[in-house]
Amino acid sequence: MTHSMSRVGRCIDNGPIESFWGTLKCEKYYLEKYETFDDLEEAIDEYIHFYNHDRYQKRLNGLSPLEYRAKTA
């Protein structure tokens, strides 16, 4: 993973990641209670794997993000 910072005044660069965090919170975080930070961390890791490998998205022509990237690369 490479850390990236957009230029000052270029908030549009934040849109995709803000959308992802909103989706993660709605689909995972708000639906369960976590007893420990480790439980939360594991749930987030599992969700990121699910999101990239198994969560099919209409805007990606019904493909998961990794399938879409493989087709367009």
C-alpha positions in Angstrom: 0.0 0.0 0.0 1.3 3.4 -0.9 0.3 6.5 1.1 -1.1 9.2 -1.1 -2.0 12.8 -0.3 -3.9 14.9 -2.8 -3.0 18.5 -3.4 -4.5 21.2 -1.3 -8.0 22.0 -2.6 -8.4 18.7 -4.4 -10.9 17.1 -2.2 -12.3 15.1 -5.1 -9.4 12.6 -4.7 -11.0 11.6 -1.3 -14.3 10.5 -2.8 -13.6 6.8 -3.5 -12.1 6.0 -0.1 -14.8 8.0 1.7 -17.4 5.9 -0.1 -15.6 2.7 0.8 -15.4 3.6 4.5 -19.1 4.6 4.5 -20.0 1.2 2.9 -17.8 -0.7 5.4 -19.5 1.1 8.4 -23.0 0.5 7.0 -22.5 -3.2 6.0 -20.2 -4.3 8.9 -19.5 -1.9 11.8 -23.0 -0.7 12.7 -24.5 -4.2 12.5 -22.4 -5.9 15.2 -20.9 -5.1 18.6 -17.3 -5.9 19.1 -15.9 -6.9 22.5 -12.3 -6.1 21.7 -10.2 -4.1 19.3 -8.8 -7.3 18.0 -12.3 -8.5 17.1 -13.0 -5.3 15.3 -9.6 -5.5 13.5 -10.3 -9.0 12.3 -13.8 -8.1 11.2 -12.4 -5.2 9.1 -9.8 -7.5 7.5 -12.4 -10.0 6.6 -14.7 -7.3 5.2 -11.9 -5.8 3.0 -11.2 -9.3 1.6 -14.9 -9.8 1.0 -15.2 -6.4 -0.6 -12.4 -7.0 -3.0 -13.0 -10.6 -3.9 -16.7 -11.5 -3.4 -18.8 -8.3 -3.3 -20.2 -7.9 -6.8 -21.0 -4.3 -7.8 -23.4 -3.0 -10.3 -21.2 -0.1 -11.3 -18.4 -2.6 -12.2 -20.7 -4.6 -14.6 -21.6 -7.1 -11.9 -18.0 -8.0 -11.1 -16.0 -7.8 -7.9 -13.2 -5.1 -7.9 -10.5 -7.7 -8.5 -12.4 -9.3 -11.4 -13.0 -5.9 -12.9 -9.4 -4.8 -12.6 -8.2 -8.1 -14.2 -10.6 -7.6 -17.1 -9.6 -4.0 -17.7 -5.8 -4.4 -17.3 
